[in-house]
Amino acid sequence: MVEKALKDVRFAKAADVMTKDVVYIDGEKTVADAIRLMREKKVSSLVVNRRGHEDAWGIMVRKDVVSKVVDPGKDPSAVKVFEIMSKPLVMVSPSLALKYCARLFKQAGIRRAPVFDGKEIIGILSNTNIFNAIKV
C-alpha cells in the first residue's frame, strides 16, 4: 500500500501540487514592507520582480530575513529586498515529476522553487507541497 502511494508521488507533476497564488514584491521595497506583505498574505516567500524583461527574478524567504537582517542586527526599514534576496532562481517546469523536483531541491539546497511555463511563473512548488502529496 505504501509502495503505491510513493509511486503516485514519484509520477505526479509539479503543476499537480504547486501553490498557484504567487506573491511578488519589487526589489526596491524595504524588508519591513516585505515582512508586512508576507504576514498579510500568509506566505513564507516572495518572488522579487524583474527590473526588465532581460533581468532574472529573485526570491526572498523568511530565512533570508532571519539570517541577513535579524542576526546581524540590521533595521528592516533600512534594508532593501534586493540586498538579501537570492538571484537567479532555480525554477522547475510544470511537467517535471515530483521525484526529480525533490532531487533538485536536495542537490541545490533549496526548499521551494517557482514553476515556470516558459513565459511566466505560474506557481511555487515547495518541499511541503511534495510532502503533502504522499498518500498514506
N, CA, C and O atoms as a GROMACS GRO file, in nm:
protein
  544
    1MET      N    1   0.083  -0.120   0.000
    1MET     CA    2   0.000   0.000   0.000
    1MET      C    3   0.087   0.125   0.000
    1MET      O    4   0.060   0.219  -0.075
    2VAL      N    5   0.191   0.128   0.083
    2VAL     CA    6   0.281   0.243   0.088
    2VAL      C    7   0.355   0.257  -0.045
    2VAL      O    8   0.376   0.368  -0.093
    3GLU      N    9   0.394   0.145  -0.104
    3GLU     CA   10   0.466   0.149  -0.232
    3GLU      C   11   0.381   0.218  -0.339
    3GLU      O   12   0.433   0.298  -0.416
    4LYS      N   13   0.252   0.187  -0.346
    4LYS     CA   14   0.164   0.250  -0.443
    4LYS      C   15   0.156   0.402  -0.417
    4LYS      O   16   0.159   0.481  -0.511
    5ALA      N   17   0.146   0.441  -0.291
    5ALA     CA   18   0.137   0.583  -0.257
    5ALA      C   19   0.264   0.656  -0.301
    5ALA      O   20   0.256   0.766  -0.356
    6LEU      N   21   0.379   0.597  -0.277
    6LEU     CA   22   0.505   0.661  -0.319
    6LEU      C   23   0.517   0.663  -0.471
    6LEU      O   24   0.570   0.759  -0.527
    7LYS      N   25   0.468   0.559  -0.537
    7LYS     CA   26   0.471   0.557  -0.683
    7LYS      C   27   0.388   0.673  -0.738
    7LYS      O   28   0.429   0.740  -0.832
    8ASP      N   29   0.270   0.698  -0.678
    8ASP     CA   30   0.185   0.809  -0.722
    8ASP      C   31   0.259   0.942  -0.709
    8ASP      O   32   0.250   1.027  -0.797
    9VAL      N   33   0.332   0.958  -0.599
    9VAL     CA   34   0.407   1.082  -0.578
    9VAL      C   35   0.519   1.095  -0.679
    9VAL      O   36   0.542   1.203  -0.734
   10ARG      N   37   0.590   0.986  -0.705
   10ARG     CA   38   0.702   0.993  -0.799
   10ARG      C   39   0.656   1.035  -0.939
   10ARG      O   40   0.731   1.100  -1.012
   11PHE      N   41   0.534   0.997  -0.976
   11PHE     CA   42   0.487   1.027  -1.110
   11PHE      C   43   0.398   1.152  -1.118
   11PHE      O   44   0.363   1.196  -1.227
   12ALA      N   45   0.364   1.207  -1.004
   12ALA     CA   46   0.289   1.334  -1.004
   12ALA      C   47   0.382   1.443  -1.058
   12ALA      O   48   0.504   1.431  -1.052
   13LYS      N   49   0.323   1.547  -1.109
   13LYS     CA   50   0.398   1.658  -1.169
   13LYS      C   51   0.394   1.781  -1.079
   13LYS      O   52   0.306   1.793  -0.993
   14ALA      N   53   0.488   1.871  -1.098
   14ALA     CA   54   0.495   1.995  -1.020
   14ALA      C   55   0.362   2.070  -1.026
   14ALA      O   56   0.314   2.119  -0.924
   15ALA      N   57   0.303   2.079  -1.145
   15ALA     CA   58   0.177   2.152  -1.162
   15ALA      C   59   0.062   2.091  -1.084
   15ALA      O   60  -0.034   2.160  -1.051
   16ASP      N   61   0.072   1.961  -1.053
   16ASP     CA   62  -0.036   1.892  -0.981
   16ASP      C   63  -0.046   1.938  -0.835
   16ASP      O   64  -0.155   1.935  -0.778
   17VAL      N   65   0.065   1.980  -0.775
   17VAL     CA   66   0.065   2.008  -0.631
   17VAL      C   67   0.115   2.147  -0.594
   17VAL      O   68   0.116   2.184  -0.477
   18MET      N   69   0.156   2.226  -0.693
   18MET     CA   70   0.211   2.359  -0.665
   18MET      C   71   0.106   2.451  -0.604
   18MET      O   72  -0.014   2.427  -0.615
   19THR      N   73   0.154   2.555  -0.538
   19THR     CA   74   0.068   2.663  -0.490
   19THR      C   75   0.055   2.763  -0.604
   19THR      O   76   0.156   2.811  -0.657
   20LYS      N   77  -0.067   2.794  -0.642
   20LYS     CA   78  -0.088   2.878  -0.760
   20LYS      C   79  -0.080   3.027  -0.730
   20LYS      O   80  -0.052   3.107  -0.820
   21ASP      N   81  -0.104   3.066  -0.607
   21ASP     CA   82  -0.100   3.208  -0.572
   21ASP      C   83   0.043   3.250  -0.540
   21ASP      O   84   0.095   3.221  -0.432
   22VAL      N   85   0.106   3.317  -0.635
   22VAL     CA   86   0.243   3.366  -0.619
   22VAL      C   87   0.235   3.512  -0.575
   22VAL      O   88   0.163   3.592  -0.634
   23VAL      N   89   0.311   3.545  -0.472
   23VAL     CA   90   0.312   3.683  -0.422
   23VAL      C   91   0.444   3.746  -0.464
   23VAL      O   92   0.552   3.691  -0.441
   24TYR      N   93   0.435   3.863  -0.527
   24TYR     CA   94   0.551   3.934  -0.581
   24TYR      C   95   0.580   4.061  -0.501
   24TYR      O   96   0.491   4.117  -0.436
   25ILE      N   97   0.705   4.105  -0.507
   25ILE     CA   98   0.746   4.231  -0.447
   25ILE      C   99   0.857   4.291  -0.534
   25ILE      O  100   0.931   4.218  -0.600
   26ASP      N  101   0.868   4.422  -0.533
   26ASP     CA  102   0.978   4.489  -0.603
   26ASP      C  103   1.102   4.489  -0.515
   26ASP      O  104   1.092   4.503  -0.393
   27GLY      N  105   1.217   4.474  -0.576
   27GLY     CA  106   1.344   4.470  -0.504
   27GLY      C  107   1.376   4.598  -0.430
   27GLY      O  108   1.452   4.596  -0.333
   28GLU      N  109   1.320   4.710  -0.474
   28GLU     CA  110   1.346   4.839  -0.410
   28GLU      C  111   1.268   4.859  -0.280
   28GLU      O  112   1.297   4.950  -0.203
   29LYS      N  113   1.170   4.773  -0.255
   29LYS     CA  114   1.092   4.782  -0.130
   29LYS      C  115   1.183   4.744  -0.013
   29LYS      O  116   1.284   4.677  -0.031
   30THR      N  117   1.144   4.788   0.106
   30THR     CA  118   1.224   4.753   0.225
   30THR      C  119   1.185   4.614   0.275
   30THR      O  120   1.078   4.561   0.243
   31VAL      N  121   1.273   4.559   0.355
   31VAL     CA  122   1.245   4.430   0.416
   31VAL      C  123   1.124   4.442   0.510
   31VAL      O  124   1.046   4.348   0.523
   32ALA      N  125   1.108   4.557   0.573
   32ALA     CA  126   0.989   4.580   0.657
   32ALA      C  127   0.862   4.567   0.574
   32ALA      O  128   0.764   4.507   0.618
   33ASP      N  129   0.862   4.625   0.453
   33ASP     CA  130   0.748   4.611   0.362
   33ASP      C  131   0.723   4.465   0.328
   33ASP      O  132   0.609   4.418   0.324
   34ALA      N  133   0.832   4.393   0.303
   34ALA     CA  134   0.823   4.251   0.267
   34ALA      C  135   0.765   4.169   0.382
   34ALA      O  136   0.681   4.082   0.361
   35ILE      N  137   0.810   4.197   0.503
   35ILE     CA  138   0.759   4.125   0.620
   35ILE      C  139   0.608   4.148   0.634
   35ILE      O  140   0.532   4.054   0.658
   36ARG      N  141   0.565   4.273   0.618
   36ARG     CA  142   0.422   4.303   0.627
   36ARG      C  143   0.343   4.226   0.521
   36ARG      O  144   0.238   4.170   0.550
   37LEU      N  145   0.395   4.224   0.398
   37LEU     CA  146   0.328   4.155   0.289
   37LEU      C  147   0.323   4.004   0.314
   37LEU      O  148   0.220   3.941   0.290
   38MET      N  149   0.432   3.948   0.362
   38MET     CA  150   0.436   3.804   0.390
   38MET      C  151   0.335   3.767   0.499
   38MET      O  152   0.266   3.666   0.489
   39ARG      N  153   0.326   3.850   0.600
   39ARG     CA  154   0.228   3.824   0.708
   39ARG      C  155   0.086   3.839   0.656
   39ARG      O  156  -0.001   3.757   0.687
   40GLU      N  157   0.062   3.943   0.579
   40GLU     CA  158  -0.073   3.969   0.525
   40GLU      C  159  -0.119   3.854   0.436
   40GLU      O  160  -0.233   3.809   0.446
   41LYS      N  161  -0.030   3.807   0.350
   41LYS     CA  162  -0.065   3.701   0.254
   41LYS      C  163  -0.043   3.560   0.310
   41LYS      O  164  -0.078   3.461   0.246
   42LYS      N  165   0.016   3.553   0.431
   42LYS     CA  166   0.043   3.424   0.497
   42LYS      C  167   0.130   3.332   0.409
   42LYS      O  168   0.096   3.217   0.383
   43VAL      N  169   0.243   3.389   0.363
   43VAL     CA  170   0.337   3.314   0.281
   43VAL      C  171   0.476   3.319   0.344
   43VAL      O  172   0.505   3.406   0.426
   44SER      N  173   0.560   3.226   0.306
   44SER     CA  174   0.695   3.221   0.361
   44SER      C  175   0.800   3.268   0.260
   44SER      O  176   0.920   3.269   0.290
   45SER      N  177   0.755   3.308   0.141
   45SER     CA  178   0.849   3.356   0.041
   45SER      C  179   0.779   3.455  -0.052
   45SER      O  180   0.657   3.454  -0.068
   46LEU      N  181   0.861   3.541  -0.112
   46LEU     CA  182   0.813   3.638  -0.211
   46LEU      C  183   0.903   3.629  -0.334
   46LEU      O  184   1.025   3.622  -0.322
   47VAL      N  185   0.842   3.628  -0.451
   47VAL     CA  186   0.919   3.635  -0.574
   47VAL      C  187   0.947   3.782  -0.600
   47VAL      O  188   0.856   3.865  -0.596
   48VAL      N  189   1.073   3.814  -0.625
   48VAL     CA  190   1.113   3.953  -0.649
   48VAL      C  191   1.105   3.980  -0.799
   48VAL      O  192   1.167   3.911  -0.880
   49ASN      N  193   1.027   4.082  -0.833
   49ASN     CA  194   1.006   4.118  -0.974
   49ASN      C  195   1.136   4.148  -1.046
   49ASN      O  196   1.234   4.195  -0.986
   50ARG      N  197   1.135   4.121  -1.175
   50ARG     CA  198   1.248   4.158  -1.260
   50ARG      C  199   1.243   4.307  -1.287
   50ARG      O  200   1.136   4.367  -1.292
   51ARG      N  201   1.360   4.367  -1.304
   51ARG     CA  202   1.365   4.510  -1.337
   51ARG      C  203   1.332   4.534  -1.483
   51ARG      O  204   1.288   4.642  -1.521
   52GLY      N  205   1.355   4.434  -1.564
   52GLY     CA  206   1.326   4.442  -1.708
   52GLY      C  207   1.312   4.302  -1.761
   52GLY      O  208   1.338   4.204  -1.691
   53HIS      N  209   1.269   4.291  -1.886
   53HIS     CA  210   1.245   4.159  -1.945
   53HIS      C  211   1.372   4.074  -1.952
   53HIS      O  212   1.365   3.951  -1.946
   54GLU      N  213   1.487   4.137  -1.963
   54GLU     CA  214   1.614   4.063  -1.973
   54GLU      C  215   1.671   4.025  -1.837
   54GLU      O  216   1.767   3.949  -1.829
   55ASP      N  217   1.612   4.077  -1.730
   55ASP     CA  218   1.659   4.051  -1.593
   55ASP      C  219   1.603   3.917  -1.543
   55ASP      O  220   1.509   3.862  -1.600
   56ALA      N  221   1.663   3.867  -1.437
   56ALA     CA  222   1.617   3.743  -1.374
   56ALA      C  223   1.532   3.776  -1.252
   56ALA      O  224   1.551   3.879  -1.188
   57TRP      N  225   1.438   3.686  -1.221
   57TRP     CA  226   1.361   3.701  -1.098
   57TRP      C  227   1.449   3.664  -0.979
   57TRP      O  228   1.548   3.592  -0.994
   58GLY      N  229   1.412   3.713  -0.862
   58GLY     CA  230   1.477   3.675  -0.738
   58GLY      C  231   1.374   3.618  -0.643
   58GLY      O  232   1.255   3.612  -0.674
   59ILE      N  233   1.421   3.575  -0.527
   59ILE     CA  234   1.330   3.525  -0.424
   59ILE      C  235   1.382   3.567  -0.288
   59ILE      O  236   1.502   3.567  -0.262
   60MET      N  237   1.289   3.602  -0.200
   60MET     CA  238   1.322   3.633  -0.061
   60MET      C  239   1.238   3.540   0.025
   60MET      O  240   1.117   3.531   0.008
   61VAL      N  241   1.304   3.473   0.119
   61VAL     CA  242   1.235   3.380   0.208
   61VAL      C  243   1.255   3.423   0.353
   61VAL      O  244   1.340   3.507   0.383
   62ARG      N  245   1.176   3.365   0.442
   62ARG     CA  246   1.186   3.401   0.584
   62ARG      C  247   1.328   3.383   0.636
   62ARG      O  248   1.377   3.463   0.716
   63LYS      N  249   1.394   3.278   0.591
   63LYS     CA  250   1.531   3.252   0.636
   63LYS      C  251   1.624   3.368   0.602
   63LYS      O  252   1.714   3.400   0.679
   64ASP      N  253   1.603   3.432   0.487
   64ASP     CA  254   1.683   3.548   0.449
   64ASP      C  255   1.666   3.661   0.551
   64ASP      O  256   1.763   3.726   0.589
   65VAL      N  257   1.543   3.683   0.594
   65VAL     CA  258   1.516   3.788   0.693
   65VAL      C  259   1.586   3.757   0.825
   65VAL      O  260   1.651   3.844   0.884
   66VAL      N  261   1.572   3.634   0.870
   66VAL     CA  262   1.631   3.595   0.998
   66VAL      C  263   1.783   3.600   0.994
   66VAL      O  264   1.846   3.657   1.084
   67SER      N  265   1.843   3.541   0.890
   67SER     CA  266   1.989   3.530   0.887
   67SER      C  267   2.061   3.656   0.836
   67SER      O  268   2.176   3.679   0.873
   68LYS      N  269   1.996   3.736   0.752
   68LYS     CA  270   2.064   3.851   0.692
   68LYS      C  271   2.020   3.986   0.749
   68LYS      O  272   2.082   4.088   0.721
   69VAL      N  273   1.913   3.985   0.829
   69VAL     CA  274   1.866   4.111   0.887
   69VAL      C  275   1.863   4.101   1.040
   69VAL      O  276   1.926   4.182   1.109
   70VAL      N  277   1.790   4.004   1.093
   70VAL     CA  278   1.776   3.991   1.238
   70VAL      C  279   1.910   3.955   1.304
   70VAL      O  280   1.952   4.022   1.398
   71ASP      N  281   1.975   3.850   1.255
   71ASP     CA  282   2.101   3.804   1.316
   71ASP      C  283   2.207   3.914   1.322
   71ASP      O  284   2.266   3.934   1.429
   72PRO      N  285   2.234   3.986   1.213
   72PRO     CA  286   2.334   4.093   1.222
   72PRO      C  287   2.282   4.221   1.290
   72PRO      O  288   2.357   4.317   1.306
   73GLY      N  289   2.154   4.222   1.328
   73GLY     CA  290   2.101   4.338   1.400
   73GLY      C  291   2.070   4.457   1.313
   73GLY      O  292   2.077   4.571   1.359
   74LYS      N  293   2.035   4.434   1.186
   74LYS     CA  294   2.002   4.544   1.096
   74LYS      C  295   1.856   4.585   1.113
   74LYS      O  296   1.773   4.506   1.159
   75ASP      N  297   1.826   4.708   1.076
   75ASP     CA  298   1.690   4.761   1.080
   75ASP      C  299   1.618   4.720   0.952
   75ASP      O  300   1.661   4.759   0.843
   76PRO      N  301   1.507   4.643   0.961
   76PRO     CA  302   1.435   4.601   0.840
   76PRO      C  303   1.385   4.718   0.755
   76PRO      O  304   1.363   4.702   0.635
   77SER      N  305   1.367   4.833   0.816
   77SER     CA  306   1.323   4.950   0.740
   77SER      C  307   1.436   5.015   0.662
   77SER      O  308   1.412   5.099   0.575
   78ALA      N  309   1.559   4.976   0.692
   78ALA     CA  310   1.676   5.035   0.626
   78ALA      C  311   1.739   4.940   0.524
   78ALA      O  312   1.834   4.977   0.456
   79VAL      N  313   1.688   4.819   0.513
   79VAL     CA  314   1.744   4.720   0.422
   79VAL      C  315   1.647   4.697   0.308
   79VAL      O  316   1.527   4.681   0.330
   80LYS      N  317   1.697   4.698   0.186
   80LYS     CA  318   1.614   4.674   0.068
   80LYS      C  319   1.607   4.525   0.038
   80LYS      O  320   1.700   4.450   0.067
   81VAL      N  321   1.497   4.484  -0.020
   81VAL     CA  322   1.476   4.343  -0.055
   81VAL      C  323   1.588   4.291  -0.145
   81VAL      O  324   1.636   4.180  -0.125
   82PHE      N  325   1.631   4.371  -0.243
   82PHE     CA  326   1.734   4.323  -0.335
   82PHE      C  327   1.867   4.293  -0.265
   82PHE      O  328   1.950   4.219  -0.317
   83GLU      N  329   1.887   4.350  -0.147
   83GLU     CA  330   2.011   4.327  -0.073
   83GLU      C  331   2.017   4.189  -0.008
   83GLU      O  332   2.126   4.138   0.021
   84ILE      N  333   1.902   4.128   0.016
   84ILE     CA  334   1.903   3.999   0.086
   84ILE      C  335   1.844   3.884   0.004
   84ILE      O  336   1.850   3.769   0.047
   85MET      N  337   1.788   3.914  -0.112
   85MET     CA  338   1.724   3.809  -0.192
   85MET      C  339   1.827   3.716  -0.256
   85MET      O  340   1.946   3.748  -0.263
   86SER      N  341   1.780   3.602  -0.302
   86SER     CA  342   1.861   3.510  -0.380
   86SER      C  343   1.825   3.530  -0.526
   86SER      O  344   1.708   3.546  -0.562
   87LYS      N  345   1.927   3.528  -0.611
   87LYS     CA  346   1.906   3.552  -0.753
   87LYS      C  347   2.026   3.500  -0.829
   87LYS      O  348   2.138   3.517  -0.780
   88PRO      N  349   2.012   3.439  -0.942
   88PRO     CA  350   1.889   3.399  -1.010
   88PRO      C  351   1.825   3.279  -0.942
   88PRO      O  352   1.885   3.215  -0.856
   89LEU      N  353   1.702   3.251  -0.980
   89LEU     CA  354   1.624   3.144  -0.919
   89LEU      C  355   1.648   3.010  -0.985
   89LEU      O  356   1.677   3.001  -1.104
   90VAL      N  357   1.635   2.906  -0.905
   90VAL     CA  358   1.620   2.771  -0.959
   90VAL      C  359   1.471   2.757  -0.984
   90VAL      O  360   1.390   2.777  -0.892
   91MET      N  361   1.433   2.723  -1.106
   91MET     CA  362   1.292   2.708  -1.141
   91MET      C  363   1.267   2.567  -1.191
   91MET      O  364   1.358   2.497  -1.235
   92VAL      N  365   1.140   2.526  -1.182
   92VAL     CA  366   1.103   2.394  -1.233
   92VAL      C  367   0.993   2.410  -1.338
   92VAL      O  368   0.918   2.507  -1.337
   93SER      N  369   0.985   2.313  -1.425
   93SER     CA  370   0.881   2.308  -1.527
   93SER      C  371   0.754   2.249  -1.466
   93SER      O  372   0.762   2.164  -1.378
   94PRO      N  373   0.638   2.293  -1.512
   94PRO     CA  374   0.513   2.237  -1.459
   94PRO      C  375   0.502   2.087  -1.480
   94PRO      O  376   0.434   2.018  -1.403
   95SER      N  377   0.567   2.034  -1.583
   95SER     CA  378   0.556   1.892  -1.614
   95SER      C  379   0.665   1.806  -1.550
   95SER      O  380   0.670   1.685  -1.573
   96LEU      N  381   0.753   1.868  -1.470
   96LEU     CA  382   0.860   1.791  -1.406
   96LEU      C  383   0.803   1.703  -1.295
   96LEU      O  384   0.728   1.749  -1.210
   97ALA      N  385   0.840   1.576  -1.298
   97ALA     CA  386   0.793   1.480  -1.198
   97ALA      C  387   0.844   1.519  -1.059
   97ALA      O  388   0.956   1.569  -1.045
   98LEU      N  389   0.761   1.496  -0.958
   98LEU     CA  390   0.797   1.535  -0.821
   98LEU      C  391   0.924   1.468  -0.773
   98LEU      O  392   0.999   1.527  -0.695
   99LYS      N  393   0.950   1.345  -0.818
   99LYS     CA  394   1.073   1.279  -0.774
   99LYS      C  395   1.196   1.357  -0.821
   99LYS      O  396   1.296   1.363  -0.751
  100TYR      N  397   1.188   1.417  -0.940
  100TYR     CA  398   1.300   1.498  -0.988
  100TYR      C  399   1.305   1.634  -0.920
  100TYR      O  400   1.413   1.689  -0.898
  101CYS      N  401   1.190   1.687  -0.889
  101CYS     CA  402   1.185   1.813  -0.812
  101CYS      C  403   1.250   1.792  -0.676
  101CYS      O  404   1.330   1.874  -0.632
  102ALA      N  405   1.216   1.682  -0.610
  102ALA     CA  406   1.273   1.652  -0.478
  102ALA      C  407   1.425   1.637  -0.488
  102ALA      O  408   1.499   1.685  -0.402
  103ARG      N  409   1.471   1.570  -0.592
  103ARG     CA  410   1.615   1.552  -0.612
  103ARG      C  411   1.683   1.686  -0.637
  103ARG      O  412   1.791   1.712  -0.582
  104LEU      N  413   1.622   1.772  -0.718
  104LEU     CA  414   1.676   1.905  -0.746
  104LEU      C  415   1.683   1.988  -0.619
  104LEU      O  416   1.784   2.054  -0.594
  105PHE      N  417   1.578   1.986  -0.539
  105PHE     CA  418   1.575   2.061  -0.413
  105PHE      C  419   1.690   2.017  -0.324
  105PHE      O  420   1.760   2.100  -0.265
  106LYS      N  421   1.710   1.886  -0.314
  106LYS     CA  422   1.816   1.833  -0.228
  106LYS      C  423   1.953   1.877  -0.280
  106LYS      O  424   2.036   1.925  -0.203
  107GLN      N  425   1.977   1.860  -0.409
  107GLN     CA  426   2.108   1.894  -0.466
  107GLN      C  427   2.137   2.043  -0.463
  107GLN      O  428   2.252   2.084  -0.445
  108ALA      N  429   2.034   2.125  -0.481
  108ALA     CA  430   2.053   2.271  -0.483
  108ALA      C  431   2.047   2.331  -0.342
  108ALA      O  432   2.081   2.448  -0.323
  109GLY      N  433   2.003   2.252  -0.244
  109GLY     CA  434   1.993   2.303  -0.107
  109GLY      C  435   1.882   2.406  -0.092
  109GLY      O  436   1.897   2.503  -0.018
  110ILE      N  437   1.770   2.385  -0.162
  110ILE     CA  438   1.658   2.479  -0.155
  110ILE      C  439   1.534   2.408  -0.104
  110ILE      O  440   1.529   2.285  -0.101
  111ARG      N  441   1.434   2.485  -0.063
  111ARG     CA  442   1.308   2.430  -0.011
  111ARG      C  443   1.190   2.463  -0.099
  111ARG      O  444   1.080   2.410  -0.079
  112ARG      N  445   1.210   2.551  -0.196
  112ARG     CA  446   1.099   2.589  -0.284
  112ARG      C  447   1.157   2.642  -0.415
  112ARG      O  448   1.272   2.686  -0.422
  113ALA      N  449   1.073   2.636  -0.519
  113ALA     CA  450   1.114   2.689  -0.650
  113ALA      C  451   0.990   2.734  -0.726
  113ALA      O  452   0.886   2.668  -0.720
  114PRO      N  453   1.001   2.845  -0.796
  114PRO     CA  454   0.890   2.886  -0.882
  114PRO      C  455   0.870   2.785  -0.994
  114PRO      O  456   0.965   2.721  -1.040
  115VAL      N  457   0.746   2.772  -1.038
  115VAL     CA  458   0.712   2.686  -1.151
  115VAL      C  459   0.695   2.778  -1.271
  115VAL      O  460   0.611   2.868  -1.271
  116PHE      N  461   0.777   2.755  -1.373
  116PHE     CA  462   0.786   2.844  -1.489
  116PHE      C  463   0.746   2.768  -1.614
  116PHE      O  464   0.803   2.664  -1.645
  117ASP      N  465   0.647   2.821  -1.686
  117ASP     CA  466   0.596   2.751  -1.806
  117ASP      C  467   0.665   2.794  -1.935
  117ASP      O  468   0.621   2.757  -2.044
  118GLY      N  469   0.772   2.871  -1.924
  118GLY     CA  470   0.843   2.920  -2.043
  118GLY      C  471   0.810   3.064  -2.076
  118GLY      O  472   0.884   3.129  -2.150
  119LYS      N  473   0.700   3.113  -2.020
  119LYS     CA  474   0.659   3.251  -2.044
  119LYS      C  475   0.645   3.328  -1.914
  119LYS      O  476   0.683   3.444  -1.904
  120GLU      N  477   0.589   3.261  -1.812
  120GLU     CA  478   0.564   3.327  -1.685
  120GLU      C  479   0.570   3.228  -1.570
  120GLU      O  480   0.563   3.107  -1.590
  121ILE      N  481   0.582   3.282  -1.450
  121ILE     CA  482   0.577   3.199  -1.330
  121ILE      C  483   0.430   3.170  -1.303
  121ILE      O  484   0.349   3.262  -1.290
  122ILE      N  485   0.396   3.042  -1.293
  122ILE     CA  486   0.255   3.004  -1.275
  122ILE      C  487   0.227   2.946  -1.136
  122ILE      O  488   0.113   2.915  -1.103
  123GLY      N  489   0.332   2.933  -1.054
  123GLY     CA  490   0.312   2.879  -0.920
  123GLY      C  491   0.443   2.868  -0.846
  123GLY      O  492   0.550   2.902  -0.898
  124ILE      N  493   0.433   2.819  -0.723
  124ILE     CA  494   0.550   2.791  -0.640
  124ILE      C  495   0.538   2.647  -0.592
  124ILE      O  496   0.432   2.607  -0.545
  125LEU      N  497   0.644   2.571  -0.605
  125LEU     CA  498   0.648   2.434  -0.554
  125LEU      C  499   0.739   2.433  -0.433
  125LEU      O  500   0.853   2.480  -0.440
  126SER      N  501   0.692   2.378  -0.323
  126SER     CA  502   0.774   2.370  -0.202
  126SER      C  503   0.790   2.225  -0.159
  126SER      O  504   0.717   2.137  -0.203
  127ASN      N  505   0.887   2.203  -0.070
  127ASN     CA  506   0.901   2.069  -0.018
  127ASN      C  507   0.777   2.029   0.062
  127ASN      O  508   0.747   1.910   0.072
  128THR      N  509   0.705   2.125   0.117
  128THR     CA  510   0.580   2.096   0.186
  128THR      C  511   0.475   2.045   0.088
  128THR      O  512   0.401   1.952   0.120
  129ASN      N  513   0.467   2.104  -0.032
  129ASN     CA  514   0.375   2.055  -0.134
  129ASN      C  515   0.406   1.910  -0.170
  129ASN      O  516   0.316   1.827  -0.184
  130ILE      N  517   0.535   1.880  -0.185
  130ILE     CA  518   0.576   1.743  -0.220
  130ILE      C  519   0.543   1.648  -0.105
  130ILE      O  520   0.490   1.539  -0.128
  131PHE      N  521   0.575   1.689   0.017
  131PHE     CA  522   0.546   1.606   0.134
  131PHE      C  523   0.397   1.577   0.145
  131PHE      O  524   0.357   1.464   0.170
  132ASN      N  525   0.315   1.680   0.126
  132ASN     CA  526   0.169   1.663   0.138
  132ASN      C  527   0.109   1.579   0.027
  132ASN      O  528  -0.004   1.533   0.040
  133ALA      N  529   0.183   1.558  -0.082
  133ALA     CA  530   0.136   1.475  -0.192
  133ALA      C  531   0.145   1.325  -0.162
  133ALA      O  532   0.086   1.243  -0.232
  134ILE      N  533   0.218   1.290  -0.058
  134ILE     CA  534   0.234   1.149  -0.022
  134ILE      C  535   0.104   1.100   0.042
  134ILE      O  536   0.058   1.152   0.143
  135LYS      N  537   0.047   0.997  -0.020
  135LYS     CA  538  -0.077   0.938   0.032
  135LYS      C  539  -0.040   0.823   0.124
  135LYS      O  540   0.027   0.728   0.083
  136VAL      N  541  -0.085   0.831   0.248
  136VAL     CA  542  -0.056   0.723   0.343
  136VAL      C  543  -0.184   0.662   0.396
  136VAL      O  544  -0.180   0.570   0.478
   0.00000   0.00000   0.00000
